[in-house]
Amino acid sequence: MRSLRDEEHERIDDALVLFFAAPHSYTGEDLVEFHLHGSPAIVREVLRAAMAAGSRMANAGEFTQRAFLNGKLDLHAASAVADIIDAESRSAARAALANLGGTLVGEVRALRERLSRVLEELAASIDYPDEVAEPERGAVAREITAVGVTLAAMQRDGERGRLLREGVSVAIIGPPNAGKSSLLNALLGEERAIVSEIPGTTRDTIEERVLIDGVPLRIIDTAGIRDHADRIEAIGIERARRASEQAEVLLVVLDGSEPLSDSGQSILAATAHRPRVVFANKADRGNVLELALDDCVAVVGSVRDATTLEALRRAIARVAWGGERIDVARPHISAAHEFSAMAQARRNVDEVEAVLQSGEPLDMLAPALHRAVAALGKISGDDAVEELLDGVFARFCIGK
């Protein structure tokens, strides 16, 4: 314990002071931590006294940036720190923690080295044609195909990781009075939306978050869609249509106690090729609705029935992430620059495969291979430029 005093030698607090000697600190530099009592006034006074002594406030992400520059973290792990801070669910936090280990960077570097070896063999055969034979075309094709398959798998894992961080947008749509707002309340476990027997009660979209299998869903309740509505209701219907267009999954709610209405038929036709779950509600009143749907997941039941709600949760999960449970312990690309670089690398590898299939000379592979190697270097951090670093660390809260 140490007594902390300001520039006037007035005591501010008795604090626990910890010294971390380089290179064993978070940043790899000498660091000092002050563990203060929990008063905001004390924290403000300590900060003010420190700045009066010549210190300054850290920039956003500066500690993690210093850790990267001093070799304590790779760029991918540095991005994972921001994901841990921003995590809103246990699964998102576990997925971010999986990215701290550096495994993904090792895999990316291995792929980069495989492409570089192909480039080196090509360059040697071009520069020294009499001494070095041209690589065998079939062997090059097999190597490029294998790299492309691995890149595609990494891209898929990244998309699944994005679901854990950002959540899946699910729009509840359907004709008026089908039970959409009741379903939202049931999924949330609280009375969030107004429920009424009067059609057209919901006039605007309502968005809430709920966890299913540890993955956050952004559930959007919308106004009932029908052809004839007053001016105010029509605005809500237009917003419902926009929400359904932007959502990743649609939850189509129909009144299962009545024959399919014209509005219901139109909604089913309009959403036929979208990821969706069709829910025939109010089956407790007598199910007369006949659904002949081969292109989607359908659930029949009632929002008042716990078994139905569990079946709906399973159905939403199956549609949202393709029936494959997300492995939160598998490292994956996560930052925006990583997604962009991975897409670029895949396009370049596709270009290489196209040249191989066309029968053009092997030296025509070099430009696309160079671009693929450079793109992967942006993920591993080997080719990180200043603008890229600024973008990564701008995500952080002040100081971290």
C-alpha positions in Angstrom: 0.0 0.0 0.0 1.2 3.5 -0.8 -0.2 7.0 0.0 -1.0 8.9 -3.2 -0.6 12.7 -3.0 -1.3 15.5 -5.4 1.1 18.3 -6.5 0.3 20.2 -3.2 1.3 17.1 -1.3 -2.3 16.6 -0.2 -3.2 13.0 0.4 -5.7 11.6 -2.2 -5.9 7.9 -1.4 -4.1 4.9 0.1 -3.7 2.6 -2.9 -2.3 -0.7 -3.9 0.5 0.1 -6.4 1.8 -2.7 -8.6 4.9 -2.5 -10.8 5.3 -4.7 -13.9 8.9 -4.8 -15.2 9.6 -5.0 -18.9 9.3 -7.2 -20.8 6.8 -9.1 -18.7 4.0 -6.5 -18.7 1.0 -6.4 -21.1 2.8 -3.9 -23.4 6.3 -5.2 -22.9 7.3 -1.9 -21.2 7.6 -0.9 -17.5 4.1 -0.4 -16.2 2.6 0.8 -12.9 -1.0 0.1 -11.8 -2.9 2.0 -9.1 -5.7 0.0 -7.4 -7.9 2.8 -5.9 -10.9 2.8 -3.7 -14.1 3.0 -5.8 -14.9 6.7 -5.6 -15.2 8.5 -9.0 -13.9 11.6 -7.2 -10.7 9.8 -6.1 -10.2 8.5 -9.6 -10.5 12.0 -11.0 -8.1 13.4 -8.5 -5.5 10.8 -9.2 -5.8 11.3 -12.9 -5.5 15.1 -12.5 -2.5 14.7 -10.2 -0.8 12.3 -12.7 -1.3 14.8 -15.6 0.0 17.6 -13.5 3.2 15.6 -13.0 3.5 15.3 -16.8 1.4 12.2 -17.7 -1.3 12.2 -20.4 -4.4 10.3 -21.1 -3.8 7.2 -23.3 -5.2 7.2 -26.8 -7.9 4.7 -27.8 -6.3 1.2 -27.8 -2.8 2.6 -27.1 -1.9 -0.1 -24.6 -2.9 -2.9 -26.9 -1.2 -1.1 -29.8 2.0 -0.9 -27.8 1.7 -4.6 -27.0 1.4 -5.3 -30.8 4.3 -3.1 -31.7 6.5 -4.7 -29.0 5.7 -8.2 -30.2 3.5 -9.2 -27.2 0.4 -9.7 -29.4 -0.1 -10.3 -33.1 -2.6 -8.1 -35.0 -5.4 -10.7 -34.9 -5.0 -11.2 -31.1 -5.1 -7.4 -30.7 -8.5 -7.3 -32.6 -9.7 -10.1 -30.3 -9.1 -7.9 -27.3 -11.6 -5.4 -28.6 -14.1 -8.2 -29.3 -13.8 -9.4 -25.7 -14.5 -5.9 -24.5 -17.6 -5.6 -26.8 -18.9 -9.1 -26.1 -22.6 -9.2 -25.1 -22.9 -12.9 -24.5 -20.8 -15.7 -23.0 -20.5 -17.3 -26.4 -19.2 -14.1 -28.0 -16.7 -13.7 -25.2 -15.5 -17.4 -25.5 -15.1 -16.9 -29.3 -13.1 -13.8 -28.8 -10.9 -15.5 -26.2 -10.2 -18.3 -28.7 -8.7 -15.7 -31.0 -6.1 -14.6 -28.4 -4.0 -17.7 -28.8 -2.4 -16.9 -32.2 -3.5 -20.2 -33.8 -5.3 -18.5 -36.7 -2.3 -16.3 -37.5 -0.2 -19.5 -37.6 -2.6 -21.1 -40.0 -2.7 -18.0 -42.2 1.1 -17.8 -42.3 1.3 -21.5 -43.3 -1.1 -20.8 -46.2 0.9 -17.7 -47.2 4.1 -19.8 -47.2 2.5 -22.4 -49.4 1.6 -19.8 -52.0 5.0 -18.2 -51.6 6.7 -21.5 -52.4 4.8 -21.8 -55.6 5.9 -18.3 -56.5 9.5 -19.1 -55.7 9.5 -22.2 -57.9 7.9 -20.2 -60.7 10.4 -17.4 -60.4 13.4 -19.8 -60.3 12.2 -21.6 -63.4 11.7 -18.2 -65.2 15.1 -16.8 -64.1 17.1 -20.0 -64.6 15.3 -22.0 -67.3 18.4 -24.1 -68.0 19.0 -25.1 -64.4 15.5 -25.2 -62.8 12.6 -27.1 -64.4 9.1 -25.5 -64.5 6.9 -26.8 -61.7 4.6 -29.7 -62.7 1.2 -28.2 -63.6 -0.9 -30.8 -61.9 1.1 -30.4 -58.6 0.6 -26.7 -58.7 -3.1 -27.1 -59.4 -3.5 -29.5 -56.4 -1.7 -27.1 -54.1 -3.8 -24.1 -55.2 -7.0 -26.0 -54.8 -6.1 -27.2 -51.3 -5.3 -23.6 -50.3 -8.6 -22.4 -51.8 -10.6 -25.0 -49.8 -8.9 -23.9 -46.6 -9.6 -20.2 -47.3 -13.3 -21.0 -47.9 -13.5 -22.8 -44.6 -11.9 -19.9 -42.8 -14.3 -17.5 -44.4 -17.3 -19.6 -43.3 -15.9 -19.8 -39.7 -15.6 -16.0 -39.8 -19.2 -15.6 -40.8 -20.3 -17.9 -37.9 -18.1 -15.9 -35.5 -19.8 -12.7 -36.7 -23.2 -14.2 -35.7 -21.8 -14.6 -32.2 -20.7 -11.0 -32.0 -23.4 -9.1 -33.8 -26.4 -11.5 -33.6 -28.8 -12.7 -36.2 -31.5 -10.3 -37.3 -34.9 -12.1 -37.3 -38.0 -10.2 -38.5 -41.4 -11.4 -37.3 -43.8 -10.8 -40.2 -47.3 -11.9 -41.1 -50.9 -10.7 -41.5 -52.6 -8.6 -38.8 -53.8 -10.3 -35.7 -51.8 -13.5 -36.3 -50.0 -13.3 -32.9 -46.7 -11.6 -33.9 -46.5 -9.3 -30.8 -47.6 -12.2 -28.5 -44.7 -14.3 -30.0 -42.2 -11.5 -29.3 -43.4 -11.2 -25.7 -43.2 -15.0 -25.3 -39.7 -15.2 -26.7 -38.5 -12.4 -24.4 -40.4 -13.6 -21.4 -41.9 -10.2 -20.8 -44.7 -7.9 -22.0 -42.7 -5.8 -24.4 -45.2 -5.3 -27.2 -48.8 -4.2 -26.9 -51.2 -7.1 -27.6 -54.8 -6.6 -28.8 -57.5 -8.4 -30.7 -57.8 -5.3 -32.8 -56.0 -5.8 -36.1 -53.3 -3.2 -36.9 -52.4 -2.5 -33.2 -48.7 -2.6 -34.0 -47.8 0.5 -36.1 -44.0 0.5 -35.9 -41.1 -2.0 -35.6 -39.9 -3.1 -32.2 -36.4 -4.6 -31.8 -35.2 -6.6 -28.9 -32.3 -9.0 -28.3 -32.7 -12.6 -27.0 -30.2 -15.5 -26.7 -30.8 -18.8 -28.3 -28.1 -21.5 -27.9 -25.9 -18.8 -26.5 -26.1 -16.8 -29.8 -27.8 -13.4 -29.7 -30.8 -12.8 -32.0 -32.1 -9.3 -32.9 -35.9 -10.0 -32.9 -37.9 -7.4 -34.9 -41.6 -7.3 -34.4 -43.4 -5.6 -37.3 -46.8 -4.3 -38.3 -49.3 -6.8 -39.8 -49.1 -6.8 -43.6 -52.3 -6.4 -45.5 -53.4 -4.7 -48.7 -56.0 -2.3 -47.2 -54.9 0.1 -44.4 -55.3 3.7 -43.3 -52.4 6.1 -43.9 -50.7 5.7 -40.5 -51.0 1.9 -40.7 -49.6 1.9 -44.2 -46.4 3.6 -42.9 -46.0 0.8 -40.4 -46.6 -1.8 -43.2 -43.9 -0.2 -45.3 -41.5 -0.3 -42.4 -42.4 -4.0 -41.9 -41.5 -4.7 -45.5 -38.2 -2.9 -45.2 -37.3 -4.8 -42.0 -38.2 -8.1 -43.7 -35.9 -7.2 -46.7 -33.0 -6.5 -44.4 -33.4 -9.4 -42.0 -31.2 -12.5 -42.3 -34.0 -14.8 -41.1 -37.8 -14.4 -41.4 -40.3 -15.7 -38.9 -43.6 -15.8 -40.7 -46.6 -16.0 -38.3 -50.0 -17.1 -39.6 -53.3 -17.7 -37.8 -53.5 -21.5 -37.8 -57.1 -21.5 -36.6 -58.4 -20.0 -39.9 -57.9 -20.9 -43.6 -55.0 -19.1 -45.2 -55.9 -15.5 -46.1 -55.0 -13.7 -49.2 -52.5 -11.6 -47.2 -50.9 -14.8 -45.8 -50.7 -16.3 -49.2 -49.0 -13.2 -50.6 -46.5 -13.2 -47.7 -45.6 -16.9 -48.2 -45.1 -16.3 -52.0 -43.0 -13.2 -51.4 -40.7 -15.0 -48.9 -40.5 -18.3 -50.7 -36.7 -18.1 -51.4 -35.6 -16.5 -48.1 -34.3 -18.3 -45.0 -37.5 -18.5 -43.0 -39.5 -20.4 -40.3 -43.3 -20.5 -40.9 -45.3 -20.6 -37.7 -49.0 -21.6 -37.7 -50.1 -20.0 -34.4 -53.3 -20.4 -32.4 -53.5 -24.1 -33.1 -55.0 -24.4 -29.5 -58.2 -23.0 -31.0 -58.4 -25.8 -33.6 -55.9 -26.1 -36.4 -57.5 -25.8 -39.9 -54.7 -24.2 -41.8 -53.0 -26.5 -44.2 -49.4 -25.8 -45.0 -47.8 -27.6 -48.0 -44.3 -26.2 -47.8 -41.3 -28.1 -48.8 -38.8 -25.2 -48.9 -38.8 -24.2 -45.2 -39.1 -25.2 -41.6 -42.7 -25.1 -40.3 -43.9 -25.2 -36.7 -47.6 -25.6 -35.7 -48.7 -24.7 -32.2 -49.5 -21.8 -29.9 -47.4 -19.0 -28.3 -49.0 -20.0 -25.0 -47.4 -23.5 -25.2 -43.9 -23.9 -23.8 -43.3 -26.9 -26.1 -44.1 -24.8 -29.2 -41.8 -22.1 -28.1 -38.9 -24.5 -27.6 -39.6 -26.0 -31.1 -39.6 -22.4 -32.5 -36.2 -21.7 -30.9 -34.7 -24.9 -32.3 -36.2 -24.0 -35.8 -34.8 -20.5 -35.7 -31.4 -21.8 -34.6 -31.4 -24.4 -37.4 -32.2 -21.8 -40.1 -30.0 -19.0 -38.6 -26.8 -21.0 -38.7 -27.5 -23.7 -41.2 -28.1 -26.5 -38.8 -24.5 -26.6 -37.7 -23.7 -25.7 -34.1 -21.2 -22.9 -33.9 -17.8 -24.0 -32.4 -16.9 -21.1 -30.1 -13.5 -22.5 -29.4 -12.4 -22.4 -33.0 -10.3 -19.3 -33.9 -11.7 -17.3 -36.8 -11.3 -14.0 -38.7 -13.3 -11.3 -37.0 -12.1 -7.7 -37.8 -13.5 -5.9 -40.9 -10.0 -5.7 -42.5 -9.6 -9.5 -42.1 -12.9 -10.2 -43.9 -11.9 -7.9 -46.7 -8.4 -9.4 -47.0 -9.8 -12.9 -46.9 -12.3 -12.1 -49.7 -9.4 -10.6 -51.7 -7.2 -13.7 -51.2 -10.0 -16.0 -52.3 -10.6 -14.0 -55.4 -6.9 -14.1 -56.2 -6.7 -17.9 -55.7 -9.8 -18.2 -58.0 -7.9 -16.2 -60.6 -5.0 -18.6 -60.3 -7.2 -21.6 -60.7 -8.8 -20.0 -63.8 -5.4 -19.5 -65.4 -4.5 -23.1 -64.6 -7.7 -24.4 -66.2 -7.3 -22.2 -69.3 -4.0 -23.8 -70.2 -2.1 -20.5 -70.2 1.6 -20.5 -69.4 2.4 -20.9 -65.7 4.2 -17.6 -65.4 0.8 -16.0 -65.9 0.0 -17.1 -62.3 2.5 -14.8 -60.7 0.4 -11.5 -60.5 -2.6 -13.1 -58.8 -0.3 -15.2 -56.5 1.5 -12.0 -55.4 -1.8 -10.3 -54.6 -3.0 -13.4 -52.6 0.2 -13.5 -50.6 -0.1 -9.7 -49.8 -3.8 -10.1 -48.8 -3.0 -12.9 -46.3 -0.2 -10.7 -45.0 -2.8 -8.2 -43.9 -4.5 -10.8 -41.8 -1.3 -12.1 -40.2 0.1 -8.6 -39.7 3.2 -9.3 -41.8 2.1 -6.6 -44.3 0.2 -4.3 -41.9 0.3 -0.7 -43.0 -0.3 2.4 -40.8 -3.8 3.0 -42.0 -4.7 -0.6 -41.2 -3.3 -0.4 -37.7 -5.2 2.9 -37.1 -8.4 1.2 -38.1 -7.9 -1.7 -35.8 -7.1 0.3 -32.7 -9.7 2.9 -33.3 -12.3 0.3 -32.2 -11.0 0.4 -28.6 -12.3 2.3 -25.7 -9.9 5.0 -24.4 -6.8 3.5 -22.9 -7.2 -0.2 -23.3 
